[in-house]
Amino acid sequence: MYFVYILKSIKFKQIYIGLTNNTQRRLSEHNLKQNKSTKHFAPYELIATKSFSNRKIARNYEKILKTGYAREKIISYIYR
């Protein structure tokens, strides 16, 4: 099982979209600043997850969420 997840920075107006097979482990890694691209905006809270049966489908969905339009919609929904 694979998950596409959305994290929200608690201190900054920043989101992160990622892919994993273990959301709790991955959230912990982000909050322990073990991810180079997100360590400056930690701590994070998990906003949403969506599960997929295979990695390829999950990766395609993650790419869609990371497009400019989808990212803007997510940010406007979270920070309204």
Secondary structure by P-SEA (a helix, b strand, c coil): ccccbbbbbccccbbbbbccccaaaaaaaaaacccccccccccccccbbbbbccaaaaaaaaaaaacaaaaaaaaaaacc
